[in-house]
Amino acid sequence: MNFSKYNFTSFTCTIADPAVFTATAHELYVDDELIFETTGALPTGLTVDTVVYYVIRNGITANSFQVSTTKGDTAGLVTTCTQ
């Protein structure tokens, strides 16, 4: 899985509620927009190429982040990310 803003940097996604994405030194900020792309299949709960996801304040660290379909809010929080 990749996010194109950062040159197709790979990340992992926990099978948890809420889903936590991990990418070492990702350099993302709250409200950054992500559109996921992959050469395979995205985990259930994510949509490829058409849905804009936003990095939210909850859970953001230097190496992990959470996303929502609603900017600045947890209303659209991705709560499932299963393989």
N, C-alpha and C positions, 0 to 999 in steps of 0.2 A: 504494500500500500504506500502511496506517496501523496505529498501535497506539493503542487507545482510552484508555488511562490518561492519556495526554497530549493529550487533545482532538483525536484523529485526526491526529496529526503524521505527515507523510509521511516516508518513508525510501527509500533505495535499497539494493540488495543486490548485491554483486559476484558474478560468475560465477567462483568460486574454490573452493579446497579448503584451509582451511575458508572458508565463506561469511562475509563481513564486511558488516555493515549500517552505513549511514552516515545520520546525522540530525544536522544542525548543532545544537550545544548541547542534546543530547537529555536531559540531567539524569537518566539512568537509573543505577541502582546494581546492584552484584553481587547476584544472587538476586531481582531484581525479576521479577515474572511478567508475561508478555505473551501476549495472545491476538490473533492477527492477523485483521483484517477488511479487506475490499476491495470496491469496486464493480465490479471487473473480475475478473481471475484472478491468484492468487498465483503466484510462480515455482515451478517444480517443486522439490520437496523441502520445501515448507511446506504446512501444512494450515490452512484457514480455520475460525474459530469454535469448534473442538472441542479443539484441542491447546494445552496450556499450555506455553510456552517460558520458559526462565529465562535472564537475562543472566548470563554467566559472566565470571570474572576475566580469562581470556585475551583479549587484544586490546581491552580497554575503554579508551577515551580520551574526551575531551570531545565528540568528534564521531563516534565509531564504537563498535561493540560486536559481540559474537558471542553466539549463543544455543545452548542445549542443551535437550533434553527431560528432562534429569536435573538437579535442583537442585544447585548447587555442584560440578558435575563436568563433565568433557568427554565422558563416556560416551555421551551422546546428542547430541553436537555436530552441528549442522546443517553438513554438509560439502559439500552441493551446493545451489546456488541458481541455477537457470538460467532464462533468459527463454524 
